[in-house]
Amino acid sequence: SSGINAEYGQHYYYTNNLRKIMSAPIKVSAGVEKTVITPGTGAAVTRGATVTVHCTGMLTAGLKKFWSTHDPGQRAFTFKAGVGQVIQGWDEGTMTMCLGEKSRISMTGDKGYGSGGFPAWGIPPNAGLTFELEVISIQ
């Protein structure tokens, strides 16, 4: 479940009966929003930097998980930021993050896998996606 604390403008949701405070959604670009779960305290992600993240990917509709680096046999994911190595919404969202930050990045289908979807992961065409990303390394 989730809710809004109107007095403080904070959004929250419950996981294992623990309330997690999140920032209000921030518009990153047309079709991409970021909600900070845990602010980072380190360096900012810069274009071309090698970034390693823990990630859980979900279909925005119903927040149905399709992949996580926390799943058995998986490990943290590394990519070059801002240069098109990942889907556009992920690239744009990551470029607003810093070391140690954990955020939820939501995007429209055109900023995700588009009209082709990603059938191998059960992602239909034009599906809205939500990723919970945690920046664990920037080089």
C-alpha positions as CSV (number, residue, x, y, z in Angstrom):
1,S,0.0,0.0,0.0
2,S,1.1,3.6,-0.3
3,G,0.0,7.1,0.6
4,I,0.9,10.7,0.9
5,N,1.8,12.7,4.0
6,A,0.3,16.0,2.9
7,E,1.9,17.9,5.8
8,Y,5.4,17.2,4.6
9,G,4.7,16.5,0.9
10,Q,6.3,13.0,1.2
11,H,5.1,9.9,-0.5
12,Y,5.5,6.6,1.2
13,Y,4.8,2.9,0.6
14,Y,4.9,-0.2,2.8
15,T,7.3,-3.1,2.3
16,N,7.3,-5.9,4.9
17,N,5.3,-3.6,7.2
18,L,8.0,-1.0,7.2
19,R,7.2,2.5,6.0
20,K,9.7,4.0,3.5
21,I,9.7,7.7,3.0
22,M,10.1,8.8,-0.6
23,S,10.4,12.2,-2.2
24,A,7.6,13.6,-4.3
25,P,8.0,12.5,-8.0
26,I,10.4,14.7,-10.0
27,K,10.0,15.2,-13.7
28,V,13.3,14.2,-15.4
29,S,12.0,14.6,-19.0
30,A,8.9,14.1,-21.0
31,G,7.9,10.5,-20.1
32,V,10.4,10.0,-17.2
33,E,9.9,10.6,-13.5
34,K,12.2,10.0,-10.5
35,T,11.2,9.4,-6.9
36,V,14.1,9.4,-4.4
37,I,13.8,6.7,-1.8
38,T,17.3,7.2,-0.2
39,P,19.3,10.3,-1.1
40,G,22.9,9.7,-2.0
41,T,25.9,11.5,-0.5
42,G,28.6,10.8,-3.1
43,A,29.6,12.0,-6.5
44,A,27.1,12.7,-9.2
45,V,26.8,10.4,-12.2
46,T,28.3,12.1,-15.3
47,R,28.0,11.3,-19.0
48,G,30.4,8.5,-20.0
49,A,31.1,7.4,-16.4
50,T,31.0,3.6,-15.7
51,V,28.2,3.2,-13.3
52,T,27.3,0.0,-11.3
53,V,23.7,-0.3,-10.0
54,H,21.5,-2.7,-8.1
55,C,18.2,-2.8,-10.0
56,T,14.7,-4.2,-9.9
57,G,12.7,-3.8,-13.1
58,M,8.9,-3.8,-13.0
59,L,6.0,-3.2,-15.3
60,T,4.5,0.0,-14.1
61,A,1.0,-1.5,-14.4
62,G,0.7,-3.6,-11.2
63,L,4.5,-3.2,-10.4
64,K,5.0,-6.8,-11.7
65,K,8.8,-7.6,-11.4
66,F,10.5,-8.9,-14.5
67,W,14.1,-8.8,-13.4
68,S,16.3,-7.9,-10.4
69,T,20.0,-7.9,-9.7
70,H,19.1,-9.3,-6.3
71,D,17.6,-12.5,-7.9
72,P,19.6,-15.8,-7.4
73,G,22.4,-16.0,-10.0
74,Q,22.3,-12.3,-10.8
75,R,24.7,-9.5,-9.8
76,A,25.0,-5.8,-10.0
77,F,24.7,-4.3,-13.5
78,T,27.5,-2.0,-15.0
79,F,27.1,0.3,-17.9
80,K,28.4,3.7,-19.3
81,A,25.9,6.4,-18.4
82,G,24.3,8.8,-20.8
83,V,25.7,7.2,-24.0
84,G,22.8,5.0,-25.0
85,Q,24.0,1.6,-23.6
86,V,20.7,1.2,-21.8
87,I,17.1,2.2,-22.5
88,Q,16.5,5.9,-22.8
89,G,14.4,6.4,-19.6
90,W,17.0,4.5,-17.5
91,D,19.8,6.6,-19.0
92,E,18.0,9.9,-18.4
93,G,17.0,8.9,-14.8
94,T,20.5,7.6,-13.9
95,M,22.1,10.9,-15.1
96,T,20.2,12.7,-12.2
97,M,21.5,10.4,-9.5
98,C,24.6,10.3,-7.3
99,L,26.6,7.6,-5.5
100,G,24.6,5.9,-2.8
101,E,21.2,7.1,-4.1
102,K,18.3,4.7,-4.3
103,S,15.5,6.0,-6.6
104,R,12.5,4.7,-8.4
105,I,12.6,5.7,-12.1
106,S,9.3,5.4,-14.0
107,M,9.0,5.8,-17.8
108,T,6.5,5.6,-20.6
109,G,6.8,2.9,-23.2
110,D,8.6,5.1,-25.7
111,K,11.4,5.7,-23.2
112,G,11.6,1.9,-22.4
113,Y,11.5,-0.9,-25.0
114,G,9.0,0.8,-27.3
115,S,6.8,-0.9,-29.8
116,G,8.9,-4.1,-29.8
117,G,8.7,-4.6,-26.0
118,F,11.0,-7.3,-24.6
119,P,9.1,-10.6,-25.0
120,A,11.9,-12.7,-23.3
121,W,11.2,-10.8,-20.1
122,G,7.5,-10.6,-20.5
123,I,7.5,-6.9,-21.4
124,P,4.7,-6.1,-23.8
125,P,4.9,-3.5,-26.6
126,N,4.8,0.1,-25.3
127,A,4.7,-0.9,-21.7
128,G,5.4,1.6,-19.0
129,L,8.3,0.6,-16.8
130,T,9.5,1.3,-13.3
131,F,13.0,0.6,-12.1
132,E,14.3,0.8,-8.5
133,L,17.9,1.7,-9.0
134,E,20.7,2.1,-6.4
135,V,24.0,3.6,-7.5
136,I,26.8,1.5,-5.8
137,S,29.8,2.6,-7.9
138,I,30.8,5.4,-10.3
139,Q,34.2,5.3,-12.1
